[in-house]
Amino acid sequence: MDQTIRVNVTQMGGQPNGDPNRTQMGVAPGQTVMGGYAPMGSGPTLSLSVRVSNSLAAAGERTRGHILTQLTAGQGGGAGGRRMPVNVALVIDRSGSMEGAPLEYVKRACAHVVDQLSSDDVLSIVTFEESVDVLMPARRVTDRELIKQHIQRIVPGNTTNLFDGLYAGGAQLASVPDLNGYVTRILLLTDGEPTAGLKDFTSITNQVADLKNRGISVTALGFGPEYNEELMAGIARRSGGNYYYIERPEQIPDVFRKEMESVLGVTAKNIQLTLSLPRFTTVRQCFGSPPNFAARTASIALPDIERGSTVTKLWEVDFEPRPAAIYRVAKAILSYDDGATGMRETIIQNITVEFVVDSSVVASGADPLVAQELAVVQAGRDLERTMMGMRTQQLSTADLTAALNRTQQMLHQQGRAAEAQEVAQAAAAASRGDADSIEKTLIGTIYHLDLGKRS
């Protein structure tokens, strides 16, 4: 009963290819159906898989269930094997605390970024302390050695004017014509709290939301023990960027390399996922991504996705009682800008559940993969409670370590190896009494779980 409809909005004037309300016979309720669009021979740029927590529901009862949506990017590199051009701003904290090894490793990392870019790409470099310096305005990367010479001139200053540095980086990106033709990203690195300019969380995150509205994401890189992890994770969350905790200066080049691999691998951007809801279906929440609600729809914006990655989102829904039959309980609509075609693409998929009179058979329709994802969501909530218990000193060191070890084991069992490793690092920090490292690590883990992205 599920159906996938692929729509090329540019070629078809935005009109769906056929009636999206019709059904396709021979597909069982709740079954995964894949779909996508890409040029001939290149494989799909994105595919969409949808599952329900149970393909069966009791006809005469109000039922709470979950819908699991998973986007997967193909391994293709775009049309002709080419990647999308990028428009990157390096926004670097050069306050006094960065003096010495941290700043030298930053210079090395920035030089590595330059080496990965081509003449199709645009780079700008902004540094900030008490004042802001546009070290290099946005320009194409045509003379790598000259750019590296500019980077080597960075010297430490005084205080930390993060807000104005972020604003200047956004202005450089926005100055590039045809902004939508690029993967556009700010790489923001800081090692401290904002101590000059606007300092409050709301002002800074509102600026980030404005950047996001212009198609600009911010990757927040927090270095050392003094930066504000809540602020940096908030910056990443509001813009759809990434968040990294960098504990030691020698890790800076490797983190920059990892992030640039992600940016250079983007194959789809401006991604929107919507559940269109018939009568008797209500969305309660989408874990990790609060939806925008409209008349019979719930929508979320998703971050740019790079080749070979998946983004998983779990929706909590209520189904009202209805007569026994198979019903479409929702319609998933995925739209995105395709890096291979340069066009706006849409995938439409119907989601069905069979409502039965005999409630004793309902358990047989349960989907274990959706239950697994619900366990991962629960792990994120457990980490939030553990962190709150640590902050309020309601957990002893032994209790904190035990709680983190339990969550680490659960994440490992559910196949979330990267997040399990982060929680293991937090448990090790707990055993040595390093509260700053615990919070910075767990904030990142919670954010990564909420983001739902896997490589």
Buried (B, 14 or more C-beta within 10 A) or exposed (E): BBBBBBBBBEEEEEEBEEEBEEBEEEBEBBBBBBBBBBBEEBEBBBBBBBBBBBBBBBBEEEBEBBBBBBBBBBEBBBBEEEBBBBBBBBBBBBBEBBEEEBBBBBBBBBBBBBEBBBEEBBBBBBBBBBBBBBBBEBBBBEEBEEBBEEBEEBEBBBBBBBBBBBBBBBBBBBEBEEBEBBBBBBBBBBBBEBBBBBBEEEEBBEBBEBBBEEBBBBBBBBBBEEBBBEBBBBBBBBBBBBBBBBBEBEBBBEBBBEBBEBBBBBBBBBBBBBBBBEEBBBBEEBBBBEBEEEEBBBBBEBBBBBBBBBBBBBBBBEBEEBEBEBBBBBBBBBBBBBBBBEBBBBBBBBBBBBBBEEBEEBEEBBBEBBEBBBBBBBBBEBBEEBBEBBEEEEBEEEBBBBBBBBBBBBBBEBEBEEBBBBBBBBBBBBBEEBBBBBBBBBBBBBBBBBBBBBE
